[in-house]
Amino acid sequence: MKKFFVNKKNIVITIVLAELILLVLNAFRFNRSESYSFTQDDFLVDYLNRETNEYERESGAYADHTDKEQSYVVTKPLRLGKGIYNIYVSYSSNADDNWHLCYTTLQACLDVSKDKAAHLAYCDHIALPMEMTEVSYDSWVRYGTDFEVRMGPERDETGDGFFVLANEVRITYLRGRTIIYETAKLLLLFMTLDIVLYLILAKKEETKRFLEDKAFTVGVLLFTVLFASYPLLSDKLYFGDDIFYHLRRIVYLGEGLKCGQFPVHIYPGWDRGYGYAAGVGYGDLLLYPSAILVNLGFTLQAGYKFYIFLTNVLTAFISYYSFGKIADDKNVGLASSVLFTLIGFRLHSVYTGATVGEFGAFTFLPLVALGLWEIYAKKSKNAYIYLAFGVTLTLSCHVLSTFILALVIPVFCLVLVEKTLQKDILIPLLKAAAAIILLNLHFVVPLVDYMVSKNVSGNSITDMIWARGRDFVTFFGYSQAKGLDTSGFLGLGIFSIAVLTIAFGFIIAGKFEGKSLIYARVFALSIVFVLLSTNSMFYFALYQDVPILYKLLANMQFPWHFLDVSCGMVVFWFAVTAKNAVCKPNIKNATYVAMTVICFACVIQGNTLLEDVVKTAHPITMYDEAELDRVTTAEFSIPDIEKSIPYTDKDMIIRGDVGATAQILKKNGTTIYAQVDNPTENAVVTEVPLWGYRHYAAKSGGKKLKAFMGDNKKLWVEIPAGFSGKIKIWFREPLLWRLSELITLATLVFIVREYMKTKKD
């Protein structure tokens, strides 16, 4: 036996076999069938008896606080094992749009703590709005015990005035989803352990040398990521301004993948199943891992938290690499990583703004800075690749951030026009521009197709952008938001004053080796970017006197989007001034001390925001399925859609008494199979419960049917006279879209090969 384990190959085989056996046994552990049904006779009313001042229960299906104080309805207790359950509730309610003041959830009977602090189940507080009569939601039972479904108003006075009449509750164990989820969790654990064992056993010496050489770097990067991520340790999410919109994106992106779309252009499920073309106009690259996790059975909360953690990791490492190369000093790169990852506006975007696209795009701004730096410094053949990838990855997350770059980069080139026109600078810039176009054809072609055809709405926020920025006084300090739901705001942070004033001092003292005039122009441009983020008379002047330019700038919606670039410029100035100082032996140690103090100031101010998020921001659980289904119009929606349609029309409809019928047999995302019968002598039109985006197709057998947007913006399909049979309706990417994707893929392969060649040289 001892000889057997001397051979590393035998050890690997043993570990793999053991893991496979455990995975199979774990799957069998959750292979069971369960379903339960409750009617009004099975419900209880839980209420406060003022005579005894104790909570009591009696038979009943109706609850409001005027009838019985602090009352709500519950099912009889039921023992549930570990796993994922779907809960269906049929009800009547008078609750309007509210923050879960009248809701349903699954709760453990024996956990009588106010916040259910034992965390025996992950379950949303699902709103019970009066415009609906039924809701369905999933709950993750983490520990087997007795549970009950709770329905009705909030206990305290915020629930006063609401009533709930519970009609039916059904609980169904989701066997397949539970097995996939539990297997995925165990598999991820095994993969992590395998990597650790591989590094400790197979690569022991290499791992030891790496840690000895990089211990400080690893420690600082790990601290940066964990500090930026510690609010994720809560069992809840903290509300941010845009969080509901982006949670929808994650879950419906996953639905698109499940129904066979890739890339996902039309989000199925959105608008009660009518679909939404967010994938045409909004970059989804970094959301795919989260969507896949949700498809594997993880909660939407887990998927969203993973997105934040992923961007924290990428931001720390990309900024370390990029600013380290700009400064030619890894320690400067490390300090720059701390500042760039923990700078106030980024933390605000992550936790109190929940501007998912924006802080995703922020991750790649250091690559843009590195590309421009190396092009103008003539330092690397790869410079155009850094710039091209930086812009491309920005677009893959956020169109508005890319729009800002489309304004900023040309202005930067004009400010340094005498250098821009030099051949060895102009050619890399042109190569970068060509690469950007080719790398983004897969995104630009569908977007232009839909925008030119006016198939989607564009930016609707173009008025009064002079009032949609931030007051300058808030940029460097910490200010509490008016509403505690979103906690506070941080802009550039107090440390930025130190960075900018030191950089300005270096410029006027001529410390940049004969290039002070160039640096002075770039510094002035940096200040302009900061000022463009404010509420400003400048925008009003453009509105009144130069409306064409105002209309162009108004596409950015909110001037504070310039804070992304401004934050990047602050950290850039930190890196270049530190680069200039650390190369001088007499002040090298003092420079490192100053860098440490600046980083410490950034951490302290960032912590004021994060602490306030944890203490005062309004927590939510995972995502309210009733809110998830709510009709929401935004950019890339069908223009002028009727909000009432998704509430009423769920099946195929043929208007008028014409003698033809149509009925959905199966719906899988944006793909529909239907039975249609038209015995009449005239062609008829059937309305499909999908918005009429371009490039839907319909056929029966091998015969194509005409599919188009109807007068009410729904998808209409023309049924020939005398037709009877099954038809298929689905979203089909046109050839031009597929060709653009192939060009993008070929360009990506070519550029990666070029990069690898230059690295070898």
Secondary structure by P-SEA (a helix, b strand, c coil): cccccccaaaaaaaaaaaaaaaaaaaaaaacbbbbbbbccccbbbbbbcccccbbbbccccccccccccbbbbbccbbbbcbbbbbbbbbbcccccccccccbbbbbbcccccccccccccccccccccccccccccccccccccbbbbbbccccccccccbbbbbcbbbbbbbaaaaaaaaaaaaaaaaaaaaaaaaaaccaaaaaaaaaaacaaaaaaaaaaaaaacccccccccccccaaaaaaaaaaaaaaaaaacccccccccccccccccccccccccccaaaaaaaaaacccaaaaaaaaaaaaaaaaaaaaaaaaaaaaccaaaaaaaaaaaaacaaaaaacccccaaaaaaaaccaaaaaaaaaaaaaccccaaaaaaaaaaaaaaaccaaaaaaaaacaaaaaaaaccccccaaaaaaaaaaaaaaaaaccccaaaaaaaaaacccccccccccccccccccccccbbbbccccccccccccccaaaaaaaaaaaaaaacccccaaaaaaaaaaaaaaaaaaacccaaaaaaacccaaaaaaaccccccccaaaaaaaaaaaaaaaaaaaccccccaaaaaaaaaaaaaaaaaaaaaaaaaaaacccccccccccccccccccccccccccccccccccccccccccccbbbbbccccccbbbbbbbccccbbbbbbcccccccccccccccbbbbbbbcccccbbbbbccccbbbbbbbbbbcaaaaaaaaaaaaaaaaaaaaaaaaaac
